[in-house]
Amino acid sequence: MEHKLDSLSTKGMESEFFAPLLAEVTGIYHSLGITDEPRITDNFERLWLPLALNLAQGSNALDRTLIQGVLGGQGTGKSTLCIVLKLILNHLGFSVAALSIDDLYLTYGARQALQEQDPRLIWRGPPGTHDVKLGLEVIELCLQTNNLDNTPDNTVDIALPRFDKSLHNGAGDRINPEVIPQPDILLFEGWFVGVKPIAERFFANPPAPIITPEDQQFAVDCNRRLGSYVPLWTKLDSLVVIDPEDYRLSQQWRKEAEHKMIARGKTGMSDEEIEHFVEYFWKALHPKLFIEPLTKTADLVVEIRSDHSLGQIYSNT
């Protein structure tokens, strides 16, 4: 597998492994209903392959799991990025696991009790609705050294938490974990992975939809709860931020996704429900206040245009 990594790293498109790998990735995209061949090729050449090669080289330099953070809002493509990275890295001989911040949600019962304490937490998702301790336990297991040689005495099994959003009429609940050997690379993704608390003075004149005093207090409280997540973020080896050219696009993309679901005969939210839903998360952690600063410090920033094509890709390291 080293030959593939070296060949793709040094020869790029001229490598004998380039075209077959692109064909595999294209097949994945087709299975997701996306058939825009020029966009797939552009994504592969500019983002997916270079990032996968960088992760592979970084993993080779470690004797424990490499932890890659991926931050992106609704519709930005963070889940698809993780799927494609996993395929490429598996092709190169690396074992890859994916963990979403959603997998760390508190159990249904715990969230019901939490909502009784704070009725503002009407949806799962904001800071405070996750089991941070569980996330730390999983990542600490990944970070144990000298366990990646696959010898029987040196194998560490890791129970990756999993969450089923369809349970309890859509409220969701934790299900049995997925037990895997310690992976070479862990992709840790979510809508506020890596986001840290900000100074409370920023809430004195916040952007819409943080309008009322109640909105401001909710934003301040979510900001304070973020502090308990920082120990998780310190475990990241690097962070990729997927940044739409306008954060409000996430609302438009969510509507498009729901319209497609309804057209296929599935249940979905109305446009008005989507607006309230997305604005709720903006009130909790507004992209202008929390995501925009990260674009100045994240290891890699990937801009996404309104048509989902790639914009500028740049590094802050």
N, C-alpha and C positions, 0 to 999 in steps of 0.2 A: 504493500500500500504506500510505502514511502516513495516508490517510483512514481505513482500517480500524483502525489502531493508535489514532488519536485518538478515533475513535468508540467503540471498545470501552473505552478508558481512561476516557473521560468519561461515557459513557452506561451502561456495564455491560450488564445484562440488557435494557435498553431499546434497545440498539444493533441496527440491522438485520442486523448480522453475527453476533449472538450465537447465535440459533437454528440457522442453517446450520452454524456451527462446532461447536456442541454435537452436532448430528446426525452430523457427521464423526467426532468423538471417540467417540460412542456406537457407531458402526460398528466402530471399532478395538477397543473393549472387547468387543463381541459376537463379533468374530473370535477373541478370546482365550478365549471360552467364558464370559464374565461378562455376565449379563443383568439385574443388579440396578439398575434404572433410577434409583430415588431415590439410591442410593449414587453412581452415575456422575454424576448432576447435582450432588450435594453436592460431590464431588471437583472437578468442573469449576469450580463457582462459588467454592469456598473456597481451592483450591490451584492447579490446573493453569493456569487463565486468569490469575489475578493474578501468578503466578510468571512465566509466559510474557511478560506485558506488561512486567513489571519487567526481564526479560532483554532484551527488545526495546529498551526505553528506554536501558538500560545500554549496549547494543551501539551505539546511535546516537551515544553520547557518546565512542566510541573510534574510533581509526583503525587498529585491529588486532583480532584475534580476542578475544572475551570468553571467559574460561575459568571455567566453572561446575562446582564440585565437588559430587558427590552421594554421600553416605555412607549405606549401609544394609546390614543383615545379610540372611541368607537369608530369603526370603519376605516382605520388607518392601515390595516393589513398586518398587524403584529402577529396574529395567529398564523396567517399564511406564511409570513417570513420564517417563523419557527418551524413550520412543516417543511419548507424548502431547505432550510439550513440543516435540518435533521437528515433529509434525503442525501444531500451533498456530502455531509460529514460521514454518514454511514457508508457511502460509496468510497470514501477515502480511508475507511477502516476504523473510524472512531465511534464509540458508543455515546449516544446522546439521549438525554431525558429532558422533558419539558415540564415545568411547574408554573401554573398560573396563580396570581394573587387570589383569583376566584376559588382556587382549590383550598385556600386557607380560611374560608368563611367559617364562622362559628356554626355549630349545629343549629338545627331549626329551633329546638327547645331553648338554647342559649340566646338566640336572637329574639325569640318571643319575650324572654325575660328582660333582655336589653331594651326592647321597644317599650315595655312597661315603665322602665326607668327613664327613658328618653323617647317620647312619642314622635320626635322629629325624625327618627331613624326609620322612616316608613319603607325604605327599600334597602336591601343589602348592597354593600359597595363602599360607602364612605368609611373613613378611618374610624376604627372602633368596632367594626363588624367582623374583624378577622382574628384568628388565633395566631398571634405573632410568635408566641412561645413554640407552637408546633412548627412554624416555618423555620425558626432558628434551629430546632432539633434536627430537622431534615437536612438543612444546609451544613450544620456541624458534622453530620455523618459523612456528607460528601467531601468535606474538607480534611477528613482523616488522611494522613499520608501513608505512602508505601502499601496501598491496598489495591493497586490497579494492575498487578501482575497476573491476576486470575488464577493464582495457585489456591488450592482448596483451603489452606490454613490462613490465607490472607484475603479472603473474599468477604466483603461487607454487603449485606443486604439492606436495602433502603426501602421503607414503606412510604411511597409518594402519596400524599393525601389526594383524594378525588371528591368532586362535588357534583351532584346531579341537580341541575336547575329546574327540572321538570317536576320534582317531588313536591308534595303539599300544595298542589294547585299553582305551581310556579314559584312558590317561596323558596324551594330547594332545600336540600339537606346533604350532609356528608354521607358518602357511601364507603364501601370497603376500599382500603388503599391498594395501590398497584405496587407490588413488591418487585424490585429490580436490583441487580448487582450495582455496585457503585459505578456511575458513568464517567466517561472521560470528560464530558461537558454537560453542564446543566444550564438550560435556557429558562430564565426566570422572568416571566412577562406579566404585564398588567398595566392598568390605566394610570396608576400613580407609583409604579416601581421606581425607586430612587428619589422621590419627591420629599423634600425636607421642610420643616416648619420655617415660616418667615416672620419678620418683625410685625407685631400687632398694629403698628402705625399704618401699615398698608391697608387696613380695613377701615380707616377713617373716611376715605373717599373711594370706595371700591367700584369696580365696573359692574354694569348690569349683567345678570339679573339679581345681583345682591343690592337690594333697594331699601327694604324696610329695616328698622332696628332689629327685628326678629331674624331677618336674613343675615345681618351683620354678626349677630351673636352666634348663629349657627356656623358661619364661616370661621369665626374666632375659635369656637369649640372644636371644630374639625381640625383646625391648624394645631391646636394644643394636643389633640390625640395623635397627630402625626409623630410626635416625639417618641412614642413607643415603637415606631417602625424603623427608626434610624439604625438600631443594631442590626436589622436585616440588611439594610442598604450597605452597611460597612463591609459585608461579606462579598459584595460584588467585585469581581476583577475588572470589569468595565461595563459601561452603560451605553446602549444605543437608544436615541430618542427619535421616534418617527413623528415628524412635525408637519401637520397640514398647513398650507399657505394661509389659511384662515381657520381658526379653531371652530368657527360656527359651521364649517362643512360637516362636522360629525353629526349634527342634527339632520342635515340634508341626506347624508349617507344612510343614517338609521331609517329615515323615511323610505328611501329607495329599497332598502333591505326588507322592510315590513311589507311594502307594496308587492314585492316579488313573492314573499311567503303567502300573502293573501291570494295572489293570482294562482298559486299552486294548490289552493284549497285549504291552507292551514290558517289557524287563527293568528291575528296580529293586531298591533295597536293602531288606533286612528292617528292622524297627523297631530291632532290636539294633544292626545295622550303622550305621543313621542316628545312634543315640545316641552311638556311639563316634566317628563322623565329626564330628558337631557339637561334641562335647566336646573333640576334638583342637584345633579352632579356638579354643574358649574357653580352653584351656590356653596357646595361643600368644599371643592378645591378648584377655584377658577383658573382656567388655562393661562390667562394673562398674568396672574399672580404667581402661579406655581410651576407651570411648564416652560414659559418663556425664559425665565432665568436659567433653566437647565440647558437650554440650547447654547448657552455661552460656556458651559463647563463639561457637558457630556463628552465621552470619548469619541462618539460618532453621532452626527445629526443627519437625518434623512428627510428632506423636504418632499411633501406629497402635494401634487397639484389637484385642482378640483375634479379633473377627469381620472384621478388615481394614478397618473403617470408620475415618474420620478422627476423631482426638481433637482436642486443643488444637493450634493452630498459632501460634507466636510467634517474634518476632525479638529478637536480642540486640544489634542495632545501633541 
